[in-house]
């Protein structure tokens, strides 16, 4: 039981640190028309016209949706890795850890541009 509490505390600390990085980025997008916050994978994510493009995952990492070739490039550069969901690799969702926080703003911009383009 103690290990679970320690893990929960560590996850909470990681989420708090991630939000310190992500929230100022999110604030810029929330000033745009048709951008809001909504639920995604048990978290709250930035949405454009109802489609989520970026959110902080439960382990304190940024998760963004980008075109598959862009996701390939992000992985190849070592900036992130594909999101795994119930043992399945997600083609367009990439997880970027807090150790690459310098990439969060530009990758959020990539994700916004992608979803803004494909979402009616």
Biopython code that builds the backbone (N, CA, C, O; Angstrom):
import numpy as np
from Bio.PDB.StructureBuilder import StructureBuilder

atoms = [
    (1, "UNK", "N", (0.818, -1.196, 0.000)),
    (1, "UNK", "CA", (0.000, 0.000, 0.000)),
    (1, "UNK", "C", (0.859, 1.256, 0.000)),
    (1, "UNK", "O", (0.531, 2.219, -0.692)),
    (2, "UNK", "N", (1.944, 1.269, 0.755)),
    (2, "UNK", "CA", (2.804, 2.449, 0.801)),
    (2, "UNK", "C", (3.394, 2.741, -0.571)),
    (2, "UNK", "O", (3.485, 3.903, -0.966)),
    (3, "UNK", "N", (3.796, 1.708, -1.302)),
    (3, "UNK", "CA", (4.346, 1.897, -2.638)),
    (3, "UNK", "C", (3.355, 2.574, -3.570)),
    (3, "UNK", "O", (3.736, 3.405, -4.394)),
    (4, "UNK", "N", (2.079, 2.217, -3.438)),
    (4, "UNK", "CA", (1.055, 2.849, -4.255)),
    (4, "UNK", "C", (0.936, 4.324, -3.933)),
    (4, "UNK", "O", (0.804, 5.158, -4.829)),
    (5, "UNK", "N", (0.984, 4.642, -2.654)),
    (5, "UNK", "CA", (0.891, 6.046, -2.262)),
    (5, "UNK", "C", (2.100, 6.816, -2.780)),
    (5, "UNK", "O", (1.963, 7.934, -3.277)),
    (6, "UNK", "N", (3.285, 6.214, -2.663)),
    (6, "UNK", "CA", (4.481, 6.872, -3.172)),
    (6, "UNK", "C", (4.373, 7.085, -4.670)),
    (6, "UNK", "O", (4.752, 8.142, -5.176)),
    (7, "UNK", "N", (3.859, 6.090, -5.385)),
    (7, "UNK", "CA", (3.664, 6.219, -6.827)),
    (7, "UNK", "C", (2.655, 7.290, -7.169)),
    (7, "UNK", "O", (2.837, 8.050, -8.121)),
    (8, "UNK", "N", (1.572, 7.351, -6.379)),
    (8, "UNK", "CA", (0.566, 8.378, -6.600)),
    (8, "UNK", "C", (1.154, 9.763, -6.357)),
    (8, "UNK", "O", (0.886, 10.694, -7.118)),
    (9, "UNK", "N", (1.949, 9.904, -5.307)),
    (9, "UNK", "CA", (2.575, 11.195, -4.999)),
    (9, "UNK", "C", (3.554, 11.580, -6.102)),
    (9, "UNK", "O", (3.617, 12.743, -6.501)),
    (10, "UNK", "N", (4.314, 10.609, -6.592)),
    (10, "UNK", "CA", (5.264, 10.890, -7.671)),
    (10, "UNK", "C", (4.526, 11.309, -8.934)),
    (10, "UNK", "O", (4.957, 12.229, -9.630)),
    (11, "UNK", "N", (3.406, 10.635, -9.238)),
    (11, "UNK", "CA", (2.615, 10.997, -10.414)),
    (11, "UNK", "C", (2.034, 12.397, -10.265)),
    (11, "UNK", "O", (2.002, 13.170, -11.223)),
    (12, "UNK", "N", (1.577, 12.717, -9.058)),
    (12, "UNK", "CA", (1.025, 14.053, -8.807)),
    (12, "UNK", "C", (2.106, 15.113, -8.965)),
    (12, "UNK", "O", (1.856, 16.172, -9.541)),
    (13, "UNK", "N", (3.313, 14.836, -8.457)),
    (13, "UNK", "CA", (4.427, 15.784, -8.607)),
    (13, "UNK", "C", (4.788, 15.957, -10.078)),
    (13, "UNK", "O", (5.029, 17.075, -10.534)),
    (14, "UNK", "N", (4.826, 14.853, -10.818)),
    (14, "UNK", "CA", (5.155, 14.921, -12.245)),
    (14, "UNK", "C", (4.099, 15.723, -12.995)),
    (14, "UNK", "O", (4.428, 16.527, -13.866)),
    (15, "UNK", "N", (2.835, 15.504, -12.657)),
    (15, "UNK", "CA", (1.758, 16.248, -13.319)),
    (15, "UNK", "C", (1.846, 17.732, -12.990)),
    (15, "UNK", "O", (1.623, 18.574, -13.859)),
    (16, "UNK", "N", (2.166, 18.057, -11.752)),
    (16, "UNK", "CA", (2.294, 19.464, -11.356)),
    (16, "UNK", "C", (3.430, 20.143, -12.126)),
    (16, "UNK", "O", (3.272, 21.261, -12.617)),
    (17, "UNK", "N", (4.573, 19.464, -12.229)),
    (17, "UNK", "CA", (5.709, 20.024, -12.991)),
    (17, "UNK", "C", (5.336, 20.177, -14.466)),
    (17, "UNK", "O", (5.679, 21.177, -15.097)),
    (18, "UNK", "N", (4.638, 19.190, -15.006)),
    (18, "UNK", "CA", (4.235, 19.244, -16.418)),
    (18, "UNK", "C", (3.286, 20.406, -16.661)),
    (18, "UNK", "O", (3.406, 21.108, -17.665)),
    (19, "UNK", "N", (2.355, 20.608, -15.759)),
    (19, "UNK", "CA", (1.408, 21.709, -15.944)),
    (19, "UNK", "C", (2.092, 23.068, -15.809)),
    (19, "UNK", "O", (1.641, 24.045, -16.408)),
    (20, "UNK", "N", (3.156, 23.142, -15.043)),
    (20, "UNK", "CA", (3.912, 24.400, -14.956)),
    (20, "UNK", "C", (4.516, 24.748, -16.319)),
    (20, "UNK", "O", (4.691, 25.923, -16.643)),
    (21, "UNK", "N", (4.829, 23.733, -17.103)),
    (21, "UNK", "CA", (5.372, 23.935, -18.450)),
    (21, "UNK", "C", (4.225, 24.141, -19.455)),
    (21, "UNK", "O", (4.263, 25.057, -20.277)),
    (22, "UNK", "N", (3.216, 23.279, -19.373)),
    (22, "UNK", "CA", (2.155, 23.246, -20.372)),
    (22, "UNK", "C", (1.151, 24.391, -20.245)),
    (22, "UNK", "O", (0.717, 24.936, -21.260)),
    (23, "UNK", "N", (0.782, 24.757, -19.048)),
    (23, "UNK", "CA", (-0.296, 25.735, -18.866)),
    (23, "UNK", "C", (-0.028, 27.078, -19.548)),
    (23, "UNK", "O", (-0.952, 27.633, -20.143)),
    (24, "UNK", "N", (1.191, 27.630, -19.494)),
    (24, "UNK", "CA", (1.432, 28.876, -20.236)),
    (24, "UNK", "C", (1.308, 28.690, -21.760)),
    (24, "UNK", "O", (0.864, 29.595, -22.467)),
    (25, "UNK", "N", (1.700, 27.524, -22.245)),
    (25, "UNK", "CA", (1.543, 27.224, -23.678)),
    (25, "UNK", "C", (0.048, 27.155, -24.002)),
    (25, "UNK", "O", (-0.413, 27.742, -24.980)),
    (26, "UNK", "N", (-0.695, 26.432, -23.170)),
    (26, "UNK", "CA", (-2.139, 26.270, -23.383)),
    (26, "UNK", "C", (-2.855, 27.620, -23.359)),
    (26, "UNK", "O", (-3.771, 27.857, -24.146)),
    (27, "UNK", "N", (-2.433, 28.498, -22.455)),
    (27, "UNK", "CA", (-3.090, 29.807, -22.331)),
    (27, "UNK", "C", (-3.063, 30.577, -23.646)),
    (27, "UNK", "O", (-4.024, 31.268, -23.987)),
    (28, "UNK", "N", (-1.961, 30.457, -24.385)),
    (28, "UNK", "CA", (-1.854, 31.141, -25.681)),
    (28, "UNK", "C", (-2.894, 30.606, -26.675)),
    (28, "UNK", "O", (-3.489, 31.376, -27.429)),
    (29, "UNK", "N", (-3.107, 29.301, -26.673)),
    (29, "UNK", "CA", (-4.073, 28.703, -27.605)),
    (29, "UNK", "C", (-5.506, 28.997, -27.191)),
    (29, "UNK", "O", (-6.383, 29.136, -28.043)),
    (30, "UNK", "N", (-5.747, 29.091, -25.897)),
    (30, "UNK", "CA", (-7.108, 29.340, -25.417)),
    (30, "UNK", "C", (-7.608, 30.734, -25.776)),
    (30, "UNK", "O", (-8.803, 31.009, -25.669)),
    (31, "UNK", "N", (-6.709, 31.613, -26.201)),
    (31, "UNK", "CA", (-7.104, 32.942, -26.673)),
    (31, "UNK", "C", (-7.610, 32.901, -28.117)),
    (31, "UNK", "O", (-8.193, 33.873, -28.596)),
    (32, "UNK", "N", (-7.393, 31.790, -28.805)),
    (32, "UNK", "CA", (-7.798, 31.665, -30.214)),
    (32, "UNK", "C", (-9.261, 31.237, -30.323)),
    (32, "UNK", "O", (-9.779, 30.516, -29.470)),
    (33, "UNK", "N", (-9.912, 31.696, -31.386)),
    (33, "UNK", "CA", (-11.294, 31.245, -31.583)),
    (33, "UNK", "C", (-11.331, 29.737, -31.833)),
    (33, "UNK", "O", (-10.416, 29.178, -32.438)),
    (34, "UNK", "N", (-12.369, 29.102, -31.374)),
    (34, "UNK", "CA", (-12.623, 27.675, -31.574)),
    (34, "UNK", "C", (-11.664, 26.750, -30.829)),
    (34, "UNK", "O", (-11.627, 25.552, -31.108)),
    (35, "UNK", "N", (-10.883, 27.291, -29.880)),
    (35, "UNK", "CA", (-10.004, 26.463, -29.048)),
    (35, "UNK", "C", (-10.542, 26.487, -27.629)),
    (35, "UNK", "O", (-10.853, 27.545, -27.082)),
    (36, "UNK", "N", (-10.648, 25.285, -27.036)),
    (36, "UNK", "CA", (-11.077, 25.174, -25.648)),
    (36, "UNK", "C", (-10.401, 23.959, -25.022)),
    (36, "UNK", "O", (-9.495, 23.362, -25.603)),
    (37, "UNK", "N", (-10.863, 23.607, -23.823)),
    (37, "UNK", "CA", (-10.314, 22.452, -23.114)),
    (37, "UNK", "C", (-11.421, 21.424, -22.963)),
    (37, "UNK", "O", (-12.565, 21.762, -22.657)),
    (38, "UNK", "N", (-11.063, 20.157, -23.183)),
    (38, "UNK", "CA", (-12.034, 19.085, -23.034)),
    (38, "UNK", "C", (-11.372, 17.794, -22.617)),
    (38, "UNK", "O", (-10.144, 17.715, -22.598)),
    (39, "UNK", "N", (-12.153, 16.771, -22.279)),
    (39, "UNK", "CA", (-11.608, 15.507, -21.792)),
    (39, "UNK", "C", (-10.900, 14.693, -22.879)),
    (39, "UNK", "O", (-11.314, 14.669, -24.038)),
    (40, "UNK", "N", (-9.811, 14.024, -22.457)),
    (40, "UNK", "CA", (-9.071, 13.144, -23.368)),
    (40, "UNK", "C", (-8.246, 12.168, -22.546)),
    (40, "UNK", "O", (-7.392, 12.590, -21.766)),
    (41, "UNK", "N", (-8.484, 10.879, -22.704)),
    (41, "UNK", "CA", (-7.719, 9.834, -22.026)),
    (41, "UNK", "C", (-7.562, 10.100, -20.527)),
    (41, "UNK", "O", (-6.472, 9.929, -19.982)),
    (42, "UNK", "N", (-8.624, 10.510, -19.868)),
    (42, "UNK", "CA", (-8.580, 10.738, -18.432)),
    (42, "UNK", "C", (-7.905, 12.030, -18.019)),
    (42, "UNK", "O", (-7.629, 12.232, -16.837)),
    (43, "UNK", "N", (-7.639, 12.893, -18.955)),
    (43, "UNK", "CA", (-7.011, 14.178, -18.688)),
    (43, "UNK", "C", (-7.852, 15.251, -19.372)),
    (43, "UNK", "O", (-8.916, 14.963, -19.920)),
    (44, "UNK", "N", (-7.372, 16.472, -19.334)),
    (44, "UNK", "CA", (-8.014, 17.546, -20.079)),
    (44, "UNK", "C", (-7.051, 18.002, -21.151)),
    (44, "UNK", "O", (-5.865, 18.201, -20.888)),
    (45, "UNK", "N", (-7.562, 18.167, -22.363)),
    (45, "UNK", "CA", (-6.703, 18.532, -23.470)),
    (45, "UNK", "C", (-7.166, 19.763, -24.206)),
    (45, "UNK", "O", (-8.327, 20.166, -24.135)),
    (46, "UNK", "N", (-6.227, 20.344, -24.912)),
    (46, "UNK", "CA", (-6.547, 21.467, -25.784)),
    (46, "UNK", "C", (-7.275, 20.923, -27.009)),
    (46, "UNK", "O", (-6.849, 19.937, -27.610)),
    (47, "UNK", "N", (-8.386, 21.583, -27.371)),
    (47, "UNK", "CA", (-9.179, 21.149, -28.520)),
    (47, "UNK", "C", (-9.375, 22.308, -29.485)),
    (47, "UNK", "O", (-9.481, 23.467, -29.085)),
    (48, "UNK", "N", (-9.421, 21.964, -30.756)),
    (48, "UNK", "CA", (-9.843, 22.921, -31.769)),
    (48, "UNK", "C", (-11.085, 22.319, -32.428)),
    (48, "UNK", "O", (-11.055, 21.207, -32.955)),
    (49, "UNK", "N", (-12.172, 23.082, -32.384)),
    (49, "UNK", "CA", (-13.462, 22.624, -32.909)),
    (49, "UNK", "C", (-13.808, 21.215, -32.401)),
    (49, "UNK", "O", (-14.309, 20.380, -33.153)),
    (50, "UNK", "N", (-13.535, 20.971, -31.127)),
    (50, "UNK", "CA", (-13.923, 19.724, -30.476)),
    (50, "UNK", "C", (-12.933, 18.575, -30.583)),
    (50, "UNK", "O", (-13.163, 17.527, -29.980)),
    (51, "UNK", "N", (-11.851, 18.726, -31.319)),
    (51, "UNK", "CA", (-10.862, 17.653, -31.485)),
    (51, "UNK", "C", (-9.594, 17.984, -30.695)),
    (51, "UNK", "O", (-9.000, 19.046, -30.876)),
    (52, "UNK", "N", (-9.188, 17.068, -29.822)),
    (52, "UNK", "CA", (-8.020, 17.286, -28.964)),
    (52, "UNK", "C", (-6.744, 17.198, -29.784)),
    (52, "UNK", "O", (-6.571, 16.294, -30.602)),
    (53, "UNK", "N", (-5.845, 18.162, -29.545)),
    (53, "UNK", "CA", (-4.553, 18.139, -30.230)),
    (53, "UNK", "C", (-3.378, 18.049, -29.272)),
    (53, "UNK", "O", (-2.288, 17.677, -29.706)),
    (54, "UNK", "N", (-3.537, 18.370, -27.988)),
    (54, "UNK", "CA", (-2.434, 18.288, -27.030)),
    (54, "UNK", "C", (-2.973, 18.202, -25.608)),
    (54, "UNK", "O", (-3.968, 18.842, -25.269)),
    (55, "UNK", "N", (-2.300, 17.398, -24.777)),
    (55, "UNK", "CA", (-2.672, 17.304, -23.367)),
    (55, "UNK", "C", (-1.499, 16.765, -22.557)),
    (55, "UNK", "O", (-0.553, 16.200, -23.107)),
    (56, "UNK", "N", (-1.577, 16.949, -21.249)),
    (56, "UNK", "CA", (-0.582, 16.380, -20.342)),
    (56, "UNK", "C", (-1.091, 15.013, -19.925)),
    (56, "UNK", "O", (-2.190, 14.884, -19.387)),
    (57, "UNK", "N", (-0.279, 13.990, -20.177)),
    (57, "UNK", "CA", (-0.637, 12.628, -19.804)),
    (57, "UNK", "C", (-0.460, 12.399, -18.316)),
    (57, "UNK", "O", (0.085, 13.242, -17.603)),
    (58, "UNK", "N", (-0.925, 11.256, -17.859)),
    (58, "UNK", "CA", (-0.939, 10.982, -16.430)),
    (58, "UNK", "C", (0.453, 10.865, -15.815)),
    (58, "UNK", "O", (0.581, 10.977, -14.595)),
    (59, "UNK", "N", (1.482, 10.649, -16.597)),
    (59, "UNK", "CA", (2.845, 10.568, -16.061)),
    (59, "UNK", "C", (3.615, 11.873, -16.231)),
    (59, "UNK", "O", (4.837, 11.899, -16.088)),
    (60, "UNK", "N", (2.904, 12.951, -16.536)),
    (60, "UNK", "CA", (3.554, 14.251, -16.622)),
    (60, "UNK", "C", (4.295, 14.507, -17.919)),
    (60, "UNK", "O", (5.254, 15.279, -17.948)),
    (61, "UNK", "N", (3.858, 13.865, -18.993)),
    (61, "UNK", "CA", (4.457, 14.086, -20.308)),
    (61, "UNK", "C", (3.427, 14.776, -21.204)),
    (61, "UNK", "O", (2.220, 14.646, -21.003)),
    (62, "UNK", "N", (3.923, 15.500, -22.181)),
    (62, "UNK", "CA", (3.054, 16.095, -23.189)),
    (62, "UNK", "C", (2.679, 15.023, -24.197)),
    (62, "UNK", "O", (3.519, 14.220, -24.601)),
    (63, "UNK", "N", (1.422, 15.012, -24.601)),
    (63, "UNK", "CA", (0.948, 14.104, -25.641)),
    (63, "UNK", "C", (0.331, 14.969, -26.736)),
    (63, "UNK", "O", (-0.543, 15.791, -26.463)),
    (64, "UNK", "N", (0.786, 14.782, -27.976)),
    (64, "UNK", "CA", (0.285, 15.568, -29.103)),
    (64, "UNK", "C", (-0.126, 14.646, -30.244)),
    (64, "UNK", "O", (0.386, 13.537, -30.395)),
    (65, "UNK", "N", (-1.066, 15.143, -31.039)),
    (65, "UNK", "CA", (-1.480, 14.418, -32.247)),
    (65, "UNK", "C", (-0.907, 15.146, -33.453)),
    (65, "UNK", "O", (-1.167, 16.330, -33.668)),
    (66, "UNK", "N", (-0.126, 14.416, -34.229)),
    (66, "UNK", "CA", (0.516, 14.964, -35.426)),
    (66, "UNK", "C", (0.366, 13.948, -36.554)),
    (66, "UNK", "O", (0.051, 12.786, -36.296)),
    (67, "UNK", "N", (0.587, 14.368, -37.797)),
    (67, "UNK", "CA", (0.513, 13.397, -38.895)),
    (67, "UNK", "C", (1.541, 12.273, -38.688)),
    (67, "UNK", "O", (2.605, 12.494, -38.110)),
    (68, "UNK", "N", (1.216, 11.095, -39.154)),
    (68, "UNK", "CA", (2.097, 9.939, -38.959)),
    (68, "UNK", "C", (3.543, 10.200, -39.399)),
    (68, "UNK", "O", (4.460, 9.820, -38.670)),
    (69, "UNK", "N", (3.793, 10.832, -40.562)),
    (69, "UNK", "CA", (5.190, 11.093, -40.940)),
    (69, "UNK", "C", (5.905, 12.030, -39.936)),
    (69, "UNK", "O", (7.104, 11.886, -39.698)),
    (70, "UNK", "N", (5.170, 12.972, -39.362)),
    (70, "UNK", "CA", (5.750, 13.871, -38.351)),
    (70, "UNK", "C", (6.056, 13.083, -37.079)),
    (70, "UNK", "O", (7.084, 13.308, -36.440)),
    (71, "UNK", "N", (5.162, 12.158, -36.711)),
    (71, "UNK", "CA", (5.407, 11.299, -35.547)),
    (71, "UNK", "C", (6.659, 10.456, -35.765)),
    (71, "UNK", "O", (7.454, 10.270, -34.843)),
    (72, "UNK", "N", (6.836, 9.942, -36.990)),
    (72, "UNK", "CA", (8.052, 9.186, -37.328)),
    (72, "UNK", "C", (9.292, 10.045, -37.107)),
    (72, "UNK", "O", (10.281, 9.583, -36.539)),
    (73, "UNK", "N", (9.235, 11.295, -37.558)),
    (73, "UNK", "CA", (10.379, 12.206, -37.437)),
    (73, "UNK", "C", (10.674, 12.548, -35.981)),
    (73, "UNK", "O", (11.837, 12.649, -35.590)),
    (74, "UNK", "N", (9.635, 12.724, -35.181)),
    (74, "UNK", "CA", (9.820, 13.028, -33.755)),
    (74, "UNK", "C", (10.523, 11.857, -33.067)),
    (74, "UNK", "O", (11.441, 12.053, -32.271)),
    (75, "UNK", "N", (10.085, 10.651, -33.379)),
    (75, "UNK", "CA", (10.732, 9.459, -32.810)),
    (75, "UNK", "C", (12.180, 9.343, -33.281)),
    (75, "UNK", "O", (13.077, 9.081, -32.479)),
    (76, "UNK", "N", (12.406, 9.537, -34.574)),
    (76, "UNK", "CA", (13.749, 9.412, -35.133)),
    (76, "UNK", "C", (14.716, 10.425, -34.518)),
    (76, "UNK", "O", (15.899, 10.135, -34.343)),
    (77, "UNK", "N", (14.201, 11.620, -34.190)),
    (77, "UNK", "CA", (15.037, 12.658, -33.579)),
    (77, "UNK", "C", (15.275, 12.411, -32.091)),
    (77, "UNK", "O", (16.098, 13.086, -31.473)),
    (78, "UNK", "N", (14.561, 11.449, -31.518)),
    (78, "UNK", "CA", (14.702, 11.165, -30.092)),
    (78, "UNK", "C", (13.951, 12.145, -29.203)),
    (78, "UNK", "O", (14.215, 12.221, -28.003)),
    (79, "UNK", "N", (13.014, 12.896, -29.784)),
    (79, "UNK", "CA", (12.256, 13.873, -29.009)),
    (79, "UNK", "C", (11.040, 13.270, -28.315)),
    (79, "UNK", "O", (10.502, 13.875, -27.387)),
    (80, "UNK", "N", (10.599, 12.098, -28.743)),
    (80, "UNK", "CA", (9.426, 11.475, -28.148)),
    (80, "UNK", "C", (9.235, 10.076, -28.679)),
    (80, "UNK", "O", (10.039, 9.568, -29.460)),
    (81, "UNK", "N", (8.148, 9.463, -28.238)),
    (81, "UNK", "CA", (7.832, 8.108, -28.685)),
    (81, "UNK", "C", (6.329, 7.979, -28.866)),
    (81, "UNK", "O", (5.552, 8.753, -28.306)),
    (82, "UNK", "N", (5.934, 6.994, -29.651)),
    (82, "UNK", "CA", (4.513, 6.770, -29.905)),
    (82, "UNK", "C", (3.808, 6.407, -28.610)),
    (82, "UNK", "O", (4.343, 5.688, -27.766)),
    (83, "UNK", "N", (2.606, 6.916, -28.477)),
    (83, "UNK", "CA", (1.775, 6.588, -27.328)),
    (83, "UNK", "C", (1.286, 5.154, -27.462)),
    (83, "UNK", "O", (0.914, 4.712, -28.549)),
    (84, "UNK", "N", (1.290, 4.441, -26.359)),
    (84, "UNK", "CA", (0.775, 3.072, -26.306)),
    (84, "UNK", "C", (-0.556, 3.103, -25.563)),
    (84, "UNK", "O", (-0.663, 3.696, -24.489)),
    (85, "UNK", "N", (-1.560, 2.467, -26.135)),
    (85, "UNK", "CA", (-2.875, 2.417, -25.510)),
    (85, "UNK", "C", (-3.339, 0.974, -25.495)),
    (85, "UNK", "O", (-3.638, 0.401, -26.543)),
    (86, "UNK", "N", (-3.399, 0.384, -24.309)),
    (86, "UNK", "CA", (-3.811, -1.013, -24.152)),
    (86, "UNK", "C", (-3.009, -1.935, -25.070)),
    (86, "UNK", "O", (-3.570, -2.819, -25.717)),
    (87, "UNK", "N", (-1.703, -1.721, -25.121)),
    (87, "UNK", "CA", (-0.823, -2.559, -25.919)),
    (87, "UNK", "C", (-0.786, -2.215, -27.397)),
    (87, "UNK", "O", (-0.093, -2.876, -28.170)),
    (88, "UNK", "N", (-1.514, -1.204, -27.792)),
    (88, "UNK", "CA", (-1.572, -0.801, -29.206)),
    (88, "UNK", "C", (-0.818, 0.510, -29.393)),
    (88, "UNK", "O", (-1.003, 1.458, -28.631)),
    (89, "UNK", "N", (0.029, 0.553, -30.409)),
    (89, "UNK", "CA", (0.759, 1.774, -30.728)),
    (89, "UNK", "C", (-0.133, 2.704, -31.535)),
    (89, "UNK", "O", (-0.706, 2.312, -32.551)),
    (90, "UNK", "N", (-0.240, 3.936, -31.070)),
    (90, "UNK", "CA", (-1.069, 4.931, -31.745)),
    (90, "UNK", "C", (-0.228, 5.596, -32.847)),
    (90, "UNK", "O", (0.865, 6.092, -32.576)),
    (91, "UNK", "N", (-0.727, 5.606, -34.063)),
    (91, "UNK", "CA", (0.041, 6.110, -35.210)),
    (91, "UNK", "C", (0.351, 7.599, -35.129)),
    (91, "UNK", "O", (1.448, 8.027, -35.488)),
    (92, "UNK", "N", (-0.615, 8.393, -34.656)),
    (92, "UNK", "CA", (-0.476, 9.842, -34.714)),
    (92, "UNK", "C", (-0.286, 10.520, -33.354)),
    (92, "UNK", "O", (-0.139, 11.741, -33.289)),
    (93, "UNK", "N", (-0.287, 9.757, -32.292)),
    (93, "UNK", "CA", (-0.120, 10.330, -30.954)),
    (93, "UNK", "C", (1.296, 10.080, -30.464)),
    (93, "UNK", "O", (1.774, 8.946, -30.470)),
    (94, "UNK", "N", (1.967, 11.153, -30.036)),
    (94, "UNK", "CA", (3.350, 11.074, -29.583)),
    (94, "UNK", "C", (3.460, 11.623, -28.169)),
    (94, "UNK", "O", (2.835, 12.628, -27.832)),
    (95, "UNK", "N", (4.260, 10.957, -27.345)),
    (95, "UNK", "CA", (4.504, 11.352, -25.958)),
    (95, "UNK", "C", (5.891, 11.978, -25.879)),
    (95, "UNK", "O", (6.881, 11.387, -26.311)),
    (96, "UNK", "N", (5.946, 13.196, -25.314)),
    (96, "UNK", "CA", (7.211, 13.921, -25.182)),
    (96, "UNK", "C", (7.429, 14.185, -23.693)),
    (96, "UNK", "O", (6.658, 14.909, -23.063)),
    (97, "UNK", "N", (8.477, 13.597, -23.143)),
    (97, "UNK", "CA", (8.733, 13.717, -21.711)),
    (97, "UNK", "C", (9.163, 15.109, -21.286)),
    (97, "UNK", "O", (9.523, 15.938, -22.121)),
    (98, "UNK", "N", (9.124, 15.363, -19.989)),
    (98, "UNK", "CA", (9.516, 16.678, -19.472)),
    (98, "UNK", "C", (11.001, 16.974, -19.674)),
    (98, "UNK", "O", (11.424, 18.128, -19.602)),
    (99, "UNK", "N", (11.785, 15.933, -19.925)),
    (99, "UNK", "CA", (13.205, 16.150, -20.226)),
    (99, "UNK", "C", (13.391, 16.834, -21.579)),
    (99, "UNK", "O", (14.481, 17.321, -21.881)),
    (100, "UNK", "N", (12.340, 16.872, -22.391)),
    (100, "UNK", "CA", (12.361, 17.551, -23.694)),
    (100, "UNK", "C", (11.365, 18.714, -23.692)),
    (100, "UNK", "O", (10.730, 18.999, -24.707)),
    (101, "UNK", "N", (11.238, 19.375, -22.551)),
    (101, "UNK", "CA", (10.283, 20.478, -22.406)),
    (101, "UNK", "C", (10.532, 21.590, -23.422)),
    (101, "UNK", "O", (9.610, 22.327, -23.772)),
    (102, "UNK", "N", (11.763, 21.715, -23.893)),
    (102, "UNK", "CA", (12.070, 22.719, -24.912)),
    (102, "UNK", "C", (11.336, 22.438, -26.227)),
    (102, "UNK", "O", (11.215, 23.330, -27.067)),
    (103, "UNK", "N", (10.852, 21.223, -26.410)),
    (103, "UNK", "CA", (10.133, 20.835, -27.633)),
    (103, "UNK", "C", (8.621, 20.955, -27.483)),
    (103, "UNK", "O", (7.893, 20.823, -28.467)),
    (104, "UNK", "N", (8.136, 21.204, -26.260)),
    (104, "UNK", "CA", (6.690, 21.200, -26.034)),
    (104, "UNK", "C", (5.973, 22.285, -26.823)),
    (104, "UNK", "O", (4.958, 21.998, -27.458)),
    (105, "UNK", "N", (6.455, 23.497, -26.807)),
    (105, "UNK", "CA", (5.765, 24.586, -27.530)),
    (105, "UNK", "C", (5.750, 24.333, -29.034)),
    (105, "UNK", "O", (4.685, 24.423, -29.645)),
    (106, "UNK", "N", (6.905, 24.017, -29.667)),
    (106, "UNK", "CA", (6.842, 23.791, -31.117)),
    (106, "UNK", "C", (6.025, 22.557, -31.514)),
    (106, "UNK", "O", (5.394, 22.550, -32.571)),
    (107, "UNK", "N", (6.030, 21.520, -30.681)),
    (107, "UNK", "CA", (5.249, 20.331, -31.028)),
    (107, "UNK", "C", (3.751, 20.565, -30.791)),
    (107, "UNK", "O", (2.919, 19.997, -31.498)),
    (108, "UNK", "N", (3.410, 21.387, -29.815)),
    (108, "UNK", "CA", (2.015, 21.780, -29.637)),
    (108, "UNK", "C", (1.562, 22.587, -30.852)),
    (108, "UNK", "O", (0.435, 22.427, -31.322)),
    (109, "UNK", "N", (2.434, 23.450, -31.357)),
    (109, "UNK", "CA", (2.120, 24.228, -32.568)),
    (109, "UNK", "C", (1.895, 23.298, -33.763)),
    (109, "UNK", "O", (0.969, 23.504, -34.547)),
    (110, "UNK", "N", (2.735, 22.283, -33.899)),
    (110, "UNK", "CA", (2.559, 21.302, -34.977)),
    (110, "UNK", "C", (1.205, 20.600, -34.854)),
    (110, "UNK", "O", (0.487, 20.427, -35.839)),
    (111, "UNK", "N", (0.876, 20.204, -33.635)),
    (111, "UNK", "CA", (-0.377, 19.489, -33.399)),
    (111, "UNK", "C", (-1.576, 20.382, -33.698)),
    (111, "UNK", "O", (-2.542, 19.946, -34.324)),
    (112, "UNK", "N", (-1.510, 21.637, -33.247)),
    (112, "UNK", "CA", (-2.608, 22.563, -33.523)),
    (112, "UNK", "C", (-2.777, 22.747, -35.035)),
    (112, "UNK", "O", (-3.894, 22.677, -35.547)),
    (113, "UNK", "N", (-1.683, 22.980, -35.739)),
    (113, "UNK", "CA", (-1.754, 23.200, -37.183)),
    (113, "UNK", "C", (-2.379, 21.989, -37.884)),
    (113, "UNK", "O", (-3.194, 22.143, -38.794)),
    (114, "UNK", "N", (-1.997, 20.800, -37.459)),
    (114, "UNK", "CA", (-2.534, 19.577, -38.061)),
    (114, "UNK", "C", (-4.039, 19.460, -37.822)),
    (114, "UNK", "O", (-4.802, 19.274, -38.771)),
    (115, "UNK", "N", (-4.472, 19.567, -36.567)),
    (115, "UNK", "CA", (-5.903, 19.411, -36.263)),
    (115, "UNK", "C", (-6.715, 20.562, -36.827)),
    (115, "UNK", "O", (-7.855, 20.361, -37.248)),
    (116, "UNK", "N", (-6.156, 21.760, -36.844)),
    (116, "UNK", "CA", (-6.874, 22.898, -37.410)),
    (116, "UNK", "C", (-7.133, 22.670, -38.897)),
    (116, "UNK", "O", (-8.174, 23.058, -39.427)),
    (117, "UNK", "N", (-6.175, 22.038, -39.554)),
    (117, "UNK", "CA", (-6.309, 21.776, -40.989)),
    (117, "UNK", "C", (-7.316, 20.681, -41.304)),
    (117, "UNK", "O", (-8.065, 20.788, -42.274)),
    (118, "UNK", "N", (-7.340, 19.619, -40.484)),
    (118, "UNK", "CA", (-8.176, 18.462, -40.824)),
    (118, "UNK", "C", (-9.548, 18.467, -40.150)),
    (118, "UNK", "O", (-10.383, 17.619, -40.466)),
    (119, "UNK", "N", (-9.800, 19.397, -39.233)),
    (119, "UNK", "CA", (-11.064, 19.407, -38.497)),
    (119, "UNK", "C", (-12.006, 20.449, -39.105)),
    (119, "UNK", "O", (-11.702, 21.641, -39.123)),
    (120, "UNK", "N", (-13.146, 19.981, -39.598)),
    (120, "UNK", "CA", (-14.100, 20.916, -40.230)),
    (120, "UNK", "C", (-14.703, 21.884, -39.218)),
    (120, "UNK", "O", (-15.519, 22.731, -39.584)),
]
sb = StructureBuilder()
sb.init_structure("model")
sb.init_model(0)
sb.init_chain("A")
sb.init_seg("    ")
for serial, (resi, resn, name, xyz) in enumerate(atoms, 1):
    if name == "N":
        sb.init_residue(resn, " ", resi, " ")
    sb.init_atom(name, np.array(xyz, "f"), 0.0, 1.0, " ", f" {name:<3s}", serial, name[0])
structure = sb.get_structure()
